[in-house]
Amino acid sequence: MQKKRSKKLLSMLLCMVLVVAMALFTTGCGKDKPEGNTSDTEVEAKVLGQGETVFTFTVVDKDGNESAFEIHTDKTIVGDALMEHDLLAGDAGDFGLYVKSVNGITADYDVDGTYWAFYINGEYAMSGVDSTEITDGAAYTFKVEK
């Protein structure tokens, strides 16, 4: 009888220790950072252009390096606004603009299997950059993908 009670007590004690350890582990893994301290991955946005409509534009190269821009424009199409600032280059084709270079960085599928993927507010775009109407305050991104 004494043996059962001590096993039960030992099991409960072990469970409590595990619960406390898990609680400490999960609270210790938070991503809080002190105020005023900026991360190395945060990028200062370069402001380009003048106009009523404002959107953010981010370029992510094949190594994950980011360049951020705040675009001010009166253009209505994303591609036109980006070309206005020489941030975008490519070839016109049957399906629209085939983007080859963004912010001076070239992605060439024929050479290394990489291409520029276009995102709108973090979602893969269902339209080309040359047919996407600008939404004020939206975030547009080009990422090199393979």
C-alpha positions in Angstrom: 0.0 0.0 0.0 2.8 2.4 0.9 4.6 1.5 -2.4 1.5 2.5 -4.4 1.2 5.8 -2.6 4.9 6.7 -3.2 4.6 5.7 -6.9 1.6 7.9 -7.2 3.2 10.8 -5.4 6.4 10.4 -7.5 4.3 10.4 -10.7 2.4 13.6 -9.7 5.7 15.3 -8.7 7.3 14.3 -12.1 4.2 15.7 -13.9 4.4 19.0 -12.0 8.1 19.3 -12.8 7.4 18.7 -16.5 4.6 21.3 -16.5 6.8 23.9 -14.9 9.7 23.1 -17.3 7.3 23.5 -20.3 6.0 26.8 -19.0 9.5 28.1 -18.5 10.6 26.9 -21.9 7.7 28.5 -23.8 8.0 31.8 -22.0 11.7 31.9 -22.6 11.2 31.5 -26.3 9.4 34.8 -26.8 10.6 37.1 -29.6 10.2 40.3 -27.5 13.0 42.7 -28.1 13.9 45.8 -26.1 12.4 49.1 -27.4 14.7 51.2 -29.4 16.7 48.2 -30.5 16.3 47.4 -34.2 16.9 44.0 -35.7 19.5 43.4 -38.4 16.8 42.2 -40.7 14.8 45.4 -40.5 15.3 47.5 -43.6 14.9 51.3 -43.9 12.6 52.2 -46.8 13.9 54.5 -49.4 11.2 57.1 -50.4 10.8 57.6 -54.2 8.6 59.8 -56.3 5.8 62.3 -55.7 2.1 61.7 -56.0 -1.1 61.1 -54.2 -0.9 57.3 -54.1 1.6 55.6 -51.7 2.6 51.9 -51.5 5.5 49.9 -50.2 7.7 47.9 -52.5 10.2 45.3 -51.3 12.8 43.4 -53.3 14.2 40.1 -51.9 17.3 38.7 -53.7 18.3 35.0 -53.9 20.3 35.3 -50.6 17.3 36.8 -48.7 18.6 40.3 -48.7 15.9 42.9 -48.7 15.6 46.4 -50.2 12.5 48.4 -49.2 11.0 51.4 -51.0 8.1 53.7 -50.3 6.7 54.7 -53.7 4.7 57.9 -54.2 3.0 58.1 -57.6 0.1 59.2 -59.7 0.4 56.1 -61.9 -2.5 53.6 -61.7 -0.5 50.4 -62.5 2.2 49.0 -60.2 4.5 48.1 -63.1 4.3 51.6 -64.5 5.2 53.2 -61.1 8.1 50.8 -60.7 9.5 51.4 -64.2 9.2 55.2 -63.6 11.9 54.8 -61.0 14.0 52.2 -63.0 13.2 49.5 -60.4 11.8 47.0 -63.0 12.9 45.7 -66.4 11.9 42.9 -68.6 10.5 41.8 -72.0 6.9 42.2 -73.2 5.4 38.9 -74.3 2.0 37.3 -75.1 1.2 37.0 -71.4 2.4 40.5 -70.3 5.7 41.7 -69.0 8.3 38.9 -68.3 10.3 40.5 -65.4 14.0 39.9 -65.7 15.5 42.5 -63.5 14.3 44.2 -60.3 16.3 47.0 -58.6 19.2 46.1 -60.8 19.2 42.4 -59.8 18.8 39.9 -62.6 17.0 36.5 -62.2 17.4 34.4 -65.3 15.6 31.1 -65.4 17.6 29.9 -68.4 20.9 30.4 -66.5 20.2 29.2 -63.0 16.5 28.3 -62.8 15.6 31.5 -60.8 12.7 33.9 -61.5 11.0 36.9 -60.0 7.8 36.0 -58.1 5.3 38.9 -57.6 3.4 39.2 -54.3 0.6 41.5 -53.2 0.3 42.0 -49.4 2.2 38.8 -48.8 0.1 36.7 -51.2 1.3 35.3 -54.5 -0.1 37.6 -57.1 -2.8 36.3 -59.5 -2.1 39.1 -62.0 1.1 40.4 -63.6 2.8 43.5 -62.4 2.0 45.3 -65.7 -1.8 44.7 -65.2 -2.1 45.2 -61.4 -3.8 48.3 -60.4 -2.2 50.2 -57.4 -4.1 50.1 -54.1 -3.1 52.9 -51.9 -1.2 51.6 -48.8 -0.7 48.1 -50.3 2.6 46.2 -50.1 4.1 44.8 -53.3 7.1 42.5 -53.3 9.3 40.8 -55.8 11.3 37.7 -54.6 13.8 35.6 -56.4 12.6 32.1 -56.4 13.7 28.8 -57.8 
